[in-house]
Each structure stands twice: as C-alpha cells, then as structure tokens.
Amino acid sequence: MWIVLGVLVFVLLAVIFIYNRLVSLKNQTLNGWQQIDIQLKRRHDLIPNLVETVKGVMKFEQTTLTQVIEARNKAISAQGVAEKAVQENVLTGSLRQLFALVENYPALKSNENASRLQEELSSTENKISFARQFYNDIATQFNTAQQTFPSNILAQTFGFKAADLFQVTDAQDRQLPKVNLSL
C-alpha cells in the first residue's frame, strides 16, 4: 500500500514539475516576443521621423520613401510571429534601400538630425536582432520540451502549442556579403 502511494505521489510530483516547466517556458517565450515587439514599436516610431527629415532633400526619391512607409504600415498591422517576421523583413529591406540612398546625398550626410535618426534606427536594428535571437532560443527550448518524453504527453493533454520561430525568408539575406579590400 505504501509503495503504491509512494509511486502515485512521485508521479503526481513529476506531472506538476513538468507542467510548471512548460508554463514557465511558455511565459518566457511570450516575454521574448514582447521584447521584440517593444523594439519593433521603437523602430516603427522612428521611421516617420527619418522619412520627414529626408523628404525635403530627396525630392526625386519619393518612391523609396513611399515604399518605406507602406512597409512600415504593413509591419505594424501584421499578426502573429510568422506574418510579423515576413513584414519586418520587407521593412528591413526598404530601410536598407533608404540608407543606401541617404549616402548619395551630401546634404543628408551632413544633416545632424538625419544622422542621429539613422544611428538610432541602426541601434534599434541591433536590439531587434538580439531580441529575435533570445526569442528563438527560448522558443526552441519550449518546443523541445513539448516534443520530448514524458512532457510531450502533458503538452498534448493541456493543449500547449509550438511557438513559431523568426526565420530568414529572403534569399538575399542568406548570401555572403562581398568584401573588396583592394585599393
């Protein structure tokens, strides 16, 4: 009788431990996503300021400015990790194009406000990258915990869902950059 009771207590404690671990990983994954969301909001807030700063000087590049704003608006309205990742990658490409054009305008390169905003956006891009890396790390742990025995049984029983990961979707982002050090 005591042995059966001991086994039941052990099984109950194991179930509690596994369930709590899954909940903890789920909450850490949600926190990781919120950290990304905070940085994305910061980036979305900085973009209109940069566009307004460069708009007067870049009169002939209105198409690029329009693309940046459209990409920003689509990124803001995207839902879920997968759609958000795709739209944010489009926005990143638009910003790269804008930064490349800014380099061709001496008046913008010397404009302190434009330089500061560009630096803020670059810093924010780095923070987004780190936040995505953290999110992917914790989401992978969460997904692994749901797929390994015996926690997979509890994950299915309690309806835990796998977390989506941020992935590189643009083939250009996978290509190695070309570096030319010849003078």
N, C-alpha and C positions, 0 to 999 in steps of 0.2 A: 504494500500500500504506500509506504513512504517513498519507495523507488519511483512508482508511477507519479506520485505527487511531485517529486523532485524533477522528473522529466518534464512534466507539464509546466512547472514553474520556469525551468530552463527554456523551454520552447516559447513560453509567453514573454520572457525577458528578451529572447532573441528577436521575436517579432517586433516588440517595442523598440529595440535598438535599431533594427533595420528600417522600420517605418520612420523613426526620428531622423535617421541619417538621410533618407530620401527627401523628407520635408526640408531638412537643413540644406541639402544640395539644390533643391528646387528654389528655395528662398535666396540662396547665393546666386543662382542663375538669374533670377528676377532682379536682384541688386545689380548684377553685372550689366544687364540690359538697361537698367535705369541710369547707370554711369555713362553708357554710350549715348542714351537719349539726352542727357544733360549736355554733353559735348556737342551733339548734333544741333540742339537748340541754340547753343552759343554760336555755332558756325552759321546757322540759318539767320541769326540776328545780325551777324557781322556782314553778310553778303550784301544786303541792300545798301549799307553804308559805303562799302567799297564801290559798288556799281554807281551810286550817286557821285562819289568822288571822281571817278574816271569818266563819267558820262560826258562831261563838257569837253574834255580833251580828246576823247576817242569818238569823234563825230562819225567817222567812216566805219566804225566797228559796231554799229548798233545791233547787228545780227548776233554777234557774240554776247553782248550784254543781254539781249532778249533770251538767248539760249540759257544763260546762267540763271536768270530769274525764273524761267519756265522749269528748269531742272530743280531749282530750289523749291518751287511750289509743289512739284510732284513728289519730292523727297519729304516735304512736310506732311502731305496727305497720305503717304504710304502707310499701310497697316501690316503688322507682323514683321518678324525678323527677315524672312526671305525677300519680301517685296521691298522692305526698307533698305536692305543691302543692295539690291539692284538699282534702286533710285538714287541711293547715296553714291554708288559707283559712277552713275551718269553725271551726277553733280560734281564729283571729283574731277572727271574728265573735262567738264565745262570750265571749272576753276583753273585747271592746268592750262587750257587754251587762253583763258583771260590773263593769267600770269605771264604767259609767253608774249602776248600782245603788249602788255604793260612794259615789258623790257624794250620794246621798239619805240617807245615814246619818251624822249628825254625829259619832257615837262612832267611826266608822271613819275619818272625815276627820281626826280629831284623834289617832288611834292611830298612833304613830310607826312601829311595825313594819309596819303595813298600808301606810302611805305610802311607806316605804322599799322594800317589795316591789313596789308598784305602779310606783315610779320605776325600779326595776331591770328590771321587765318592759317598760316603755316604752323604756328604753335598749336592751334586747335586741331589741325590735321594730325599732328603727332599724338596729342591726347586721345583723339578718336582711335587712332591705331593701337595705342596701349590698352584702351578700354575694350576694344574688339578682341585683342589678344587675351585679356583677362576673362572676358565673357566666353570665348571659345574654350579656354582651359576649363573653366568651371562647368560649362555646359557639357563638355566631353566627359568630365567626371560624373555628372548627373546621368548622362546617357549610359555610360559604362555600368554604373550602379544598377540601372534598370534592366540591363541585359545580362548580368551575372547572377548565378545561382547562389543563394536562395532568394535574393532580393527581387529577382525578376518576377517571382510568384506574387510577392506583395505589391510590386509596382502595377502589375496587371489587375490584381484584386481591387486596389484602391484607385485605379484609373490614372496613374501618372503617365504623362505624355512626354515623348522625347523632345528635347529642345533643339530648335534649328540653329545651325552654325552660320557665321558670316563666312562667305567663300569668295574667292576671286572669280568673277564671272566674265570679265573682259579679257580676251586673249592677249591684248596688248600689255596688260599688267603682268602677265606671266613671262614676257620676253625680257631677256637680259638687256640692261642699258648698254649703249655703245659708248665707250670711253676712248677718246683720242688724246693721248698725251704728247703727240709730236708737235714740235714748234715750227 
